């Protein structure tokens, strides 16, 4: 799954940002969350953080 964060004028927002997407199940999260980005599954929501720099890179997927 590719997620692009854009502003009102359709320009890409470089970050930092946090995106929250509700209505997910654990099964969907495990199937669709990319391992190359920092996504978390918290109480039915997917929380996606803007890309981390190499020195601050966290594990790719965390579950709470």
Secondary structure, DSSP 4 states (H G I P E B T S, - for coil): -----B-TTSPBP-S--EEEEES--HHHHHHHS-TTS-EEEETTEEEEEPPPPGGGPPPSEEE-
